[in-house]
Amino acid sequence: MSTTDPILVVDGVVRAFGGVHAVDGCSFTVADGSITGLIGPNGAGKSTMVNLIAGALRPDAGTINFDGHDITGLAPHKVAELGLIRTFQISREYPAMTVMENLMVSPLRQVGEGLMTALFAPRRYRQQELELVARARGILAAFGLEHMRDEYAGSLSGGQKRLLELARAVMAEPKMLILDEPMAGINPALVDRICEHINEIRSSLGVTFLIVEHNLDVVERITDHVVVMAAGCALATGTMAELRENEAVVNAYLTGGASDARAAR
Ligand SMILES: Nc1ncnc2c1ncn2[C@@H]1O[C@H](COP(=O)(O)OP(=O)(O)OP(=O)(O)O)[C@@H](O)[C@H]1O
């Protein structure tokens, strides 16, 4: 795959809740190795789209292809096993586990396989555990959380929980990460730090990112490419600088964009 090939292809996806067409014929691609933004006014359908990609919701129509696999309607754990991991607007750490334990439960290991290895190949199991501990320590160090490894995750600050969420996602060795509003409610210094981590994860591990974010200055700073959703579909794509000049996009932010989105189809 070249760096411009899409790793994610969303094609004509529809999802309604009763009479509300939250996602209404949405099509876009995410280039392999890119940091792509997903933006749009409130109610545009971004979170619904993320839930459809990650398998938390099933589309009524359309297809979603990830890394050559048709993942349309696939269960969330199956999507994650293929290397597509998402984080949530509200961090979902295990509060009664330590920071280190939170990382150790993150990797996508087959429970059956782990149990069989523990019972019948204890030496190999021990070796795997040691490797995981070493990797977890390395990731905690990279995120500046090493000194907190024995603290309960529930006692961390909001910003530290955000870092832990990202660290846990990296522990799962993803090909692509979908971050749902990673900067919501955190201070500017931490925004800078998370931007640096995202760049570092992309450059050192080759992870592709799709980032839902309301802070357009952050989007401009961090993304290569941006998809604008309005009224349930992809209204425009381009760099943030290009999109700031796009009349339909400006209108979408002022009006919710329903008429522009329909006209663009
Ligand atoms: N479970 C649901 N049941 C009914 N309506 C829903 C549901 N989820 C989303 N919607 C509606 O679908 C539309 C799109 O919502 P969604 O949360 O996907 O938009 P969004 O772009 O993520 O918005 P925001 O930026 O405010 O988070 C909205 O009109 C919302 O009220």
PDBQT file of the ligand as one rigid body, heavy atoms in Angstrom, charges set to zero:
ROOT
HETATM    1  N1  LIG A 301     -29.345   7.073  19.703  1.00  0.00    +0.000 N 
HETATM    2  C1  LIG A 301     -29.947   8.075  19.087  1.00  0.00    +0.000 A 
HETATM    3  N2  LIG A 301     -31.296   8.160  19.060  1.00  0.00    +0.000 NA
HETATM    4  C2  LIG A 301     -31.920   9.168  18.426  1.00  0.00    +0.000 A 
HETATM    5  N3  LIG A 301     -31.287  10.163  17.766  1.00  0.00    +0.000 NA
HETATM    6  C3  LIG A 301     -29.948  10.135  17.755  1.00  0.00    +0.000 A 
HETATM    7  C4  LIG A 301     -29.210   9.101  18.411  1.00  0.00    +0.000 A 
HETATM    8  N4  LIG A 301     -27.887   9.345  18.221  1.00  0.00    +0.000 NA
HETATM    9  C5  LIG A 301     -27.799  10.471  17.489  1.00  0.00    +0.000 A 
HETATM   10  N5  LIG A 301     -29.034  10.942  17.219  1.00  0.00    +0.000 N 
HETATM   11  C6  LIG A 301     -29.344  12.135  16.428  1.00  0.00    +0.000 C 
HETATM   12  O1  LIG A 301     -28.600  12.037  15.222  1.00  0.00    +0.000 OA
HETATM   13  C7  LIG A 301     -28.075  13.303  14.842  1.00  0.00    +0.000 C 
HETATM   14  C8  LIG A 301     -26.565  13.224  14.719  1.00  0.00    +0.000 C 
HETATM   15  O2  LIG A 301     -26.019  13.077  16.031  1.00  0.00    +0.000 OA
HETATM   16  P1  LIG A 301     -24.467  12.845  16.311  1.00  0.00    +0.000 P 
HETATM   17  O3  LIG A 301     -24.304  12.751  17.788  1.00  0.00    +0.000 OA
HETATM   18  O4  LIG A 301     -23.978  11.720  15.494  1.00  0.00    +0.000 OA
HETATM   19  O5  LIG A 301     -23.853  14.207  15.757  1.00  0.00    +0.000 OA
HETATM   20  P2  LIG A 301     -22.424  14.850  16.060  1.00  0.00    +0.000 P 
HETATM   21  O6  LIG A 301     -21.970  15.447  14.776  1.00  0.00    +0.000 OA
HETATM   22  O7  LIG A 301     -21.541  13.856  16.699  1.00  0.00    +0.000 OA
HETATM   23  O8  LIG A 301     -22.804  15.996  17.073  1.00  0.00    +0.000 OA
HETATM   24  P3  LIG A 301     -21.909  16.652  18.256  1.00  0.00    +0.000 P 
HETATM   25  O9  LIG A 301     -20.799  17.376  17.563  1.00  0.00    +0.000 OA
HETATM   26  O10 LIG A 301     -22.874  17.577  18.926  1.00  0.00    +0.000 OA
HETATM   27  O11 LIG A 301     -21.427  15.545  19.136  1.00  0.00    +0.000 OA
HETATM   28  C9  LIG A 301     -28.562  14.298  15.871  1.00  0.00    +0.000 C 
HETATM   29  O12 LIG A 301     -29.760  14.889  15.395  1.00  0.00    +0.000 OA
HETATM   30  C10 LIG A 301     -28.849  13.425  17.087  1.00  0.00    +0.000 C 
HETATM   31  O13 LIG A 301     -29.844  13.997  17.898  1.00  0.00    +0.000 OA
ENDROOT
TORSDOF 0
